[in-house]
């Protein structure tokens, strides 16, 4: 199908049909993105890359400023409650 013919067919579609075409294109783009990066970072990265990423992530944490567990959570007697 030629580009001009495709443009004409798209112009003739209703809004509902155009929405379905847009959804289809989005699904194609997602499939293409998955094909580019099929495996998660932690599976394809070396140990050094994973360690670097972990250090960067931990550096962005709130450094103890956020909420913590209550003291009772560290008591051995309450571990199995």
DRENDO-1510 file (C-alpha; in Angstrom, 1 decimal, always signed):
<recs>
REC; n; res; u; v; w
REC; 1; UNK; +0.0; +0.0; +0.0 .
REC; 2; UNK; +1.4; +3.4; -1.0 .
REC; 3; UNK; +1.7; +6.2; +1.5 .
REC; 4; UNK; -0.7; +8.5; -0.3 .
REC; 5; UNK; -3.3; +5.7; -0.4 .
REC; 6; UNK; -2.9; +5.1; +3.3 .
REC; 7; UNK; -3.3; +8.8; +4.1 .
REC; 8; UNK; -6.5; +8.9; +2.2 .
REC; 9; UNK; -7.9; +5.8; +4.0 .
REC; 10; UNK; -6.9; +7.4; +7.4 .
REC; 11; UNK; -8.7; +10.6; +6.5 .
REC; 12; UNK; -11.9; +8.6; +5.7 .
REC; 13; UNK; -12.0; +6.9; +9.1 .
REC; 14; UNK; -14.3; +7.9; +11.9 .
REC; 15; UNK; -12.9; +9.2; +15.2 .
REC; 16; UNK; -13.6; +5.8; +16.8 .
REC; 17; UNK; -11.7; +4.0; +14.1 .
REC; 18; UNK; -8.8; +6.4; +14.4 .
REC; 19; UNK; -8.6; +5.7; +18.1 .
REC; 20; UNK; -8.3; +2.0; +17.3 .
REC; 21; UNK; -5.6; +2.7; +14.9 .
REC; 22; UNK; -3.8; +4.9; +17.5 .
REC; 23; UNK; -4.1; +2.0; +20.0 .
REC; 24; UNK; -2.7; -0.4; +17.5 .
REC; 25; UNK; +0.3; +1.8; +16.7 .
REC; 26; UNK; +1.0; +2.2; +20.5 .
REC; 27; UNK; +1.0; -1.6; +20.9 .
REC; 28; UNK; +3.4; -1.9; +17.9 .
REC; 29; UNK; +5.7; +0.7; +19.5 .
REC; 30; UNK; +5.6; -1.2; +22.9 .
REC; 31; UNK; +6.5; -4.5; +21.1 .
REC; 32; UNK; +9.4; -2.8; +19.3 .
REC; 33; UNK; +10.6; -1.3; +22.6 .
REC; 34; UNK; +10.5; -4.8; +24.2 .
REC; 35; UNK; +12.5; -6.2; +21.3 .
REC; 36; UNK; +15.2; -3.7; +21.9 .
REC; 37; UNK; +15.5; -4.5; +25.6 .
REC; 38; UNK; +14.1; -8.0; +26.2 .
REC; 39; UNK; +16.0; -8.6; +29.4 .
REC; 40; UNK; +16.0; -6.5; +32.6 .
REC; 41; UNK; +19.1; -4.5; +33.6 .
REC; 42; UNK; +20.0; -6.8; +36.5 .
REC; 43; UNK; +20.2; -9.8; +34.2 .
REC; 44; UNK; +22.3; -8.2; +31.5 .
REC; 45; UNK; +24.6; -6.0; +33.5 .
REC; 46; UNK; +28.0; -7.0; +34.9 .
REC; 47; UNK; +28.6; -7.1; +38.6 .
REC; 48; UNK; +30.4; -3.8; +38.4 .
REC; 49; UNK; +27.5; -2.1; +36.6 .
REC; 50; UNK; +25.0; -3.5; +39.1 .
REC; 51; UNK; +27.2; -2.3; +42.0 .
REC; 52; UNK; +27.5; +1.1; +40.5 .
REC; 53; UNK; +23.7; +1.3; +40.0 .
REC; 54; UNK; +23.1; +0.2; +43.6 .
REC; 55; UNK; +25.4; +2.9; +44.9 .
REC; 56; UNK; +23.7; +5.5; +42.8 .
REC; 57; UNK; +20.3; +4.4; +44.0 .
REC; 58; UNK; +21.3; +4.3; +47.7 .
REC; 59; UNK; +22.9; +7.7; +47.4 .
REC; 60; UNK; +19.5; +9.1; +46.5 .
REC; 61; UNK; +17.8; +7.7; +49.6 .
REC; 62; UNK; +16.8; +10.1; +52.3 .
REC; 63; UNK; +19.8; +9.2; +54.5 .
REC; 64; UNK; +17.7; +8.1; +57.6 .
REC; 65; UNK; +15.4; +11.1; +57.4 .
REC; 66; UNK; +12.4; +9.0; +56.6 .
REC; 67; UNK; +10.2; +6.9; +58.8 .
REC; 68; UNK; +11.8; +3.9; +60.5 .
REC; 69; UNK; +10.5; +0.7; +62.1 .
REC; 70; UNK; +9.4; +1.0; +65.7 .
REC; 71; UNK; +11.8; -0.2; +68.4 .
REC; 72; UNK; +9.5; -3.2; +69.1 .
REC; 73; UNK; +10.3; -4.4; +65.5 .
REC; 74; UNK; +13.9; -5.0; +66.6 .
REC; 75; UNK; +13.0; -6.9; +69.8 .
REC; 76; UNK; +13.7; -10.6; +69.4 .
REC; 77; UNK; +10.6; -11.5; +71.4 .
REC; 78; UNK; +8.3; -9.9; +68.9 .
REC; 79; UNK; +9.9; -11.3; +65.7 .
REC; 80; UNK; +7.5; -14.2; +65.4 .
REC; 81; UNK; +4.3; -12.3; +66.3 .
</recs>
